[in-house]
């Protein structure tokens, strides 16, 4: 199948929105590769656990964006994406999120007990400050493209990028507070916030959040928002399009 759901609306992969979605996925991959390398390097130099965790999260975002890009390109070319492989990839991504959460938690507790003092990281502050600007913009344009092409996959990916934006805020606040006030406990606490985000994203990946289950409307990922968006037509028994006056709820309880 080339659609997001075998029973829901088939995404429009022929229009300009689909090609914008591909460009946004490629940008996500490129940006996060650079972001991750800089963050991990700067975090290692400063001994800042939160910054290292932020960089590792960027690498995970690259893996997730790659899953989205591969599926989009397959749909645009008229191929049939391998759902089983995608789900296995998402479960692997979920495990890396859980590993990240465990790492920053253990290191954070160790630093709190040992009262270790990281160095101030101007590079980390500048990097996360830039991401506070870039990530909300990227989430917004991804969501707009996803709604235009009626793709729950792209809308869900936009929601994940929005989580990354909040992660940028928490890391930036922690680095800035340490630089300003010298609080040694702020870096481990920021790491714990990253761990919480990692568990949230890991659960979504494990449950196949980036792959629509049957019975979900394309914009269920952000149910309750943009109520006036036309999600397209349902299909009757003969395969003909019929107007969809109401949304079908997400089978997993309204994601």
GULUM-128219 format. One record per residue: residue in one letter; x, y, z of N, C-alpha, C in turn. Coordinates in steps of 0.001 Angstrom, whole numbers, plus 500000, padded with zeros to 6 digits. Example, Ala and Ser with C-alpha at 12.3 -4.5 7.8 and 13.67 -1.06 7.14 Angstrom:
2
A513190494310507800512300495500507800513200496700507800/S512850497750507080513670498940507140512900500030507870/
END
This chain:
255
X500837498816500000500000500000500000500875501238500000/X500393502310499380501178503524499308500659504590500240/X499515504351500888498937505353501776499415505187503189/X498992506118504023499358506045505427498590504945506116/X497361504739505741496547503716506367495784502960505310/X495610501685505518494914500879504540493434501158504530/X492908501768505601491485502043505631491170503521505675/X492173504361505921491934505789506015492210506478504695/X492417507783504765492644508579503584494044508355503045/X494173508228501715495467508067501095496138509431500964/X497371509585501453498045510881501348498257511284499893/X498269512579499649498551513112498322500056513282498200/X500700512390497459502154512455497298502534513009495926/X501576513584495219501843514125493888501991515644493885/X501570516295494954501591517751495004502886518312495562/X502999519643495580504214520289496079504459520064497568/X503390519839498353503571519629499792504420518395500075/X504242517345499275505019516121499479506508516372499226/X506805517152498207508210517447497915508807518375498973/X507987519269499534508471520085500647508766519204501853/X507894518223502098508099517311503227509412516558503088/X509759516169501859511035515480501618512198516414501937/X512092517666501484513174518628501758513322518871503258/X512193518936503969512259519153505410512903517957506115/X512606516750505653513215515558506249514721515553506016/X515138515930504809516574515983504511517260517055505357/X516585518201505511517156519262506344517282518796507787/X516263518082508278516300517552509644517519516669509846/X517778515802508874518917514890508974520228515665508987/X520393516589508014521639517350507926521893518204509149/X520858518911509598521012519799510753521365519014512005/X520670517907512223520899517133513442522240516417513444/X522760516072512258524110515490512208525126516509512715/X525049517731512180525973518790512611525763519121514084/X524494519263514472524166519585515851524700518527516816/X524512517257516454524935516177517333526438516128517525/X527193516288516433528653516251516516529163517388517394/X528631518594517173529080519754517962528696519591519427/X527462519143519683526978519031521063527780518000521854/X527996516826521278528743515787521989530183516235522240/X530798516860521227532181517329521380532276518403522455/X531386519400522394531410520478523383531067519950524770/X530131519005524848529761518436526130530890517642526760/X531637516917525918532764516139526428533858517058526954/X534120518156526245535151519104526681534760519765528005/X533466520143528122533006520845529328532604519898530453/X532464518606530137531983517666531143530519517874531471/X529755518352530488528341518668530679527476517504530201/X526873516795531147526064515627530811524864516008529963/X524217517112530302523020517508529561523349517777528107/X524488518369527830524872518694526460525232517428525685/X525894516484526361526183515206525705524888514478525385/X523960514452526344522672513810526098521909514478524972/X521990515806524902521346516549523820521922516134522470/X523246515963522422523886515552521171523507514139520763/X523416513239521744523011511867521439521577511848520916/X520724512676521515519350512779521045519305513241519591/X520214514127519200520263514578517808520534513403516866/X521411512496517296521685511313516481520462510424516340/X519691510321517419518466509528517364517452510185516436/X517385511522516473516489512247515577516859511988514118/X518141511860513844518596511544512484518042510189512046/X518123509205512938517612507870512602516114507902512331/X515363508629513180513913508710512999513559509436511710/X514260510542511411513989511297510192514317510477508954/X515314509599509068515666508738507942514538507755507647/X513923507215508697512772506321508503511664507050507761/X511388508287508161510342509076507514510701509352506063/X511946509750505806512374510088504452512278508890503518/X512720507733503988512673506533503149511242506212502758/X510327506334503705508937506030503387508345507054502428/X508631508327502647508120509360501757508608509151500330/X509890508889500163510440508688498826509823507463498162/X509593506414498949508967505212498394507553505502497921/X506809506292498705505440506614498327505394507507497096/X506311508487497024506348509381495872506688508618494598/X507557507616494716507936506821493547506928505724493239/X505875505629494057504836504632493798505150503255494313/X506189503142495139506542501831495676505707501481496883/X505971500318497434505256499849498607506240499739499775/X506194500680500695507103500632501843506920499353502659/X508018498860503190507984497645504000507656498021505440/X506382497837505821505936498208507165506706497454508242/X506987496167507987507673495358508995509069495916509278/X509787496289508219511127496852508412511062498189509140/X510058499001508800509917500291509464509662500118510960/X508805499170511288508496498951512702509717498427513463/X510501497568512818511733497094513458512696498253513672/X512787499153512680513662500311512807513199501215513944/X511885501401514061511350502240515125511599501634516499/X511512500319516603511788499669517888513269499822518261/X514141499763517250515565500002517513515776501426518003/X515098502390517347515187503782517772514694503931519208/X513596503232519535513057503287520892514089502809521910/X514785501715521604515788501191522514516932502184522726/X517304502910521653518368503896521811517894505059522684/X516626505428522581516084506456523469516156505998524929/X515755504754525179515788504242526550517219504175527076/X518156503801526195519559503762526599520061505164526935/X519643506153526144520010507540526420519477507972527785/X518214507641528061517611508006529336518380507391530500/X518766506113530355519520505435531408520887506089531612/X521540506449530493522881507040530572522863508370531324/X521997509290530911522001510617531532521509510552532978/X520636509585533284520161509442534660521272508958535578/X521965507893535156523056507341535970524167508372536146/X524557509031535038525627510022535124525197511230535965/X523926511606535858523425512725536638523454512435538122/X523014511241538509523050510848539916524493510809540418/X525386510261539598526803510178539986527387511565540221/X527062512514539327527597513868539468527018514582540689/X525721514307540984525117514922542167525783514411543442/X526036513096543487526657512503544674528092512977544826/X528833513016543709530245513403543753530434514915543750/X529336515648543498529385517116543422530421517590542407/X530443516930541235531375517316540182530903518615539527/X531867519424539097531564520740538548531941520774537067/X530977520884536165531308520992534740531836522385534422/X532427522533533250532870523847532803531742524534532037/X531776525848532014530824526598531203531095526321529727/X530030526176528935530183525855527514529517526924526645/X530270527949526228529698528955525325529215528345524019/X529944527327523539529540526668522294528186525984522479/X528016525305523597526750524635523872525598525615524004/X525853526748524663524810527773524818524400528321523460/X525392528613522601525090529143521267524343528115520429/X524770526849520522524145525795519716522697525566520112/X522444525410521406521068525163521841520197526399521634/X520804527596521741520054528812521450519609528858519993/X520493528432519086520133528360517666519010527356517448/X519086526229518125518067525191517961516702525645518474/X516691526533519469515426527066519960514704527831518852/X515477528408517934514895529131516794514543528176515662/X515459527261515345515305526396514167514227525332514370/X514225524671515527513343523526515709511846523871515710/X511409524942516385509982525285516287509556525621514862/X510425526337514132510123526639512721509994525351511921/X510940524419512118510923523175511365509681522354511694/X509313522304512965508101521569513353506866522177512696/X506826523508512637505656524193512070505511523916510567/X506609524014509820506502523814508373506260522333508039/X506808521430508849506528520008508644505048519717508841/X504496520269509898503078520039510183502186520594509067/X502545521792508586501758522398507521501789521524506264/X502976521029505922503091520166504747502314518868504948/X502400518302506156501689517058506434500186517202506330/X499654518332506827498217518563506738497784518795505293/X498626519500504527498284519755503128498219518458502325/X499145517539502606499165516286501850498379515172502553/X497752515511503687496928514569504455497735513327504866/X498937513583505366499821512491505772500004512496507276/X499467511475507940499635511353509386501095511116509736/X501841510467508855503251510209509072504018511513509247/X503807512458508342504528513728508394504071514562509588/X502776514547509884502262515286511042502863514730512329/X502967513410512435503566512792513619505045513145513733/X505742513201512600507150513571512613507312515016513071/X506373515878512678506396517271513127506234517360514640/X505381516496515199505191516475516648506480516072517359/X507224515139516770508491514718517362509513515854517307/X509521516596516198510421517744516092510067518805517125/X508780518948517418508359519898518438508892519484519813/X508918518180520089509518517706521337510999518060521393/X511673517954520244513093518302520180513288519779520497/X512331520602520081512414522034520383512371522271521888/X511475521574522593511399521713524048512678521207524717/X513262520173524135514514519654524660515615520709524527/X515609521437523421516577522519523221516413523586524295/X515157523900524615514877524917525636515423524489527003/X515148523235527382515583522774528700517111522734528805/X517789522284527740519248522220527766519853523615527793/X519309524504526975519788525893526938519633526553528303/X518470526368528929518215526978530237519203526456531277/X519488525142531233520425524568532189521839525107532012/X522293525174530750523644525675530476523773527147530855/X522738527917530536522779529348530819522735529611532328/X521906528842533048521809529024534492523127528680535176/X523797527637534687525084527287535283526119528376535018/X526118528901533778527074529959533445526829531214534280/X525560531502534561525223532739535270525374532610536781/X524984531466537333524928531337538797525890530294539364/X526464529448538505527415528454538975526804527320539762/X525515527068539557524848525977540262525344524635539727/X526021523866540546526576522599540078525493521549539837/X524335521726540489523279520723540370522425520909539117/X522569522046538425521668522343537317521913521434536124/X523185521043535902523474520181534742522867518793534908/X523039518115536076522357516825536239520846516922536148/X520267517996536705518810518161536639518357518326535189/X519107519107534403518788519238532978518904517884532285/X519862517080532737519990515729532187518781514869532504/X518220515038533698517015514282534063515826514692533180/X515760515973532841514706516426531927514870515764530564/X516118515684530093516386515003528832515970513543528921/X516245512904530067515855511508530241514343511343530122/X513589512272530704512127512210530622511658512339529187/X512243513290528437511901513438527033512249512165526254/X513410511580526566513851510379525858512888509223526083/X512400509070527316511434508004527601510137508239526831/X509683509493526786508459509820526040508604509462524565/X509718509900523967509924509634522549510162508145522302/X510842507496523241511072506070523093509780505274523108/X508854505645523985507558504964524036506795505153522737/X506852506378522173506146506632520925506736505807519788/X508065505737519737508702504957518683508380503463518845/X508407502976520084508124501559520330506698501194519920/X505782502130520133504379501879519794504064502168518333/X505109502510517541504887502754516121504241504081515832/X504600505120516610503961506424516457504172507003515069/X505325506689514413505601507251513104505001506426511976/X504349505328512306503673504522511293502219504414511679/X501308504876510826499899504924511201499308503533511287/X498623503241512383497862502016512492496541502182511757/X495942501066511320494662501119510631493615501774511512/X492735502559510869491630503157511588491921504532512127/X493046505149511733493375506478512210493226507482511082/X492660508631511400492651509719510431494041510328510369/X494320511011509259495660511520509007496090512572510004/X495158513320510563495570514357511497495268513970512925/X495131512684513221494872512255514591496055512552515499/X497254512693514882498429512937515707498281514204516520/X497535515161516002497284516380516743495791516581516836/X495059515564517311493610515618517368493166516787518231/X492168517489517747491677518641518470492206519944517929/X493231519890517054493749521096516469493338521132515005/X493284522335514440492953522514513035491718521732512653/X490634521934513386489410521182513173488837521382511784/X489192522525511142488593522805509855489377522215508700/X490456521477508989491248520896507922490475519768507262/X490458519772505928489771518716505199490684517508505122/X490325516447505803491166515263505815490833514336504673/X489961514752503773489714513963502581488488513107502701/X488414512085501875487232511234501801487533509838502271/X486522509207502881486630507797503226486315506973501986/X486429505688502107486150504797500985484970503906501323/X484062503768500328482962502853500572483379501449500164/X482438500529500198482767499125499949483277498906498532/X482883499780497571483320499608496195484569500418495875/X485133501051496906486350501809496687486103503233496238/X484825503666496169484546505028495745484699505974496927/X485110507205496627485265508193497679483918508727498125/X483719508801499410482506509400499953482921510451500958/X482186511556501063482587512611501992482681512086503417/X483683512548504108483837512136505489483370513254506384/X482181513136506926481606514190507754482184514206509137/X482663513045509608483217512971510957484542512245510897/X485372512559511853486620511824511968486385510475512612/X487160509482512182487223508252512945488257508453514034/X487974508008515246488952508205516325490158507296516133/X491278507689516713492458506828516682492168505568517467/X492610504452516923492297503173517572493008503048518904/X494152503741519054494912503596520289494457504583521352/X493267505095521215492759505909522299492934507390522119/X493135507816520854493206509246520614494570509819520882/X495480509548519957496839510050520122496851511547519892/
END
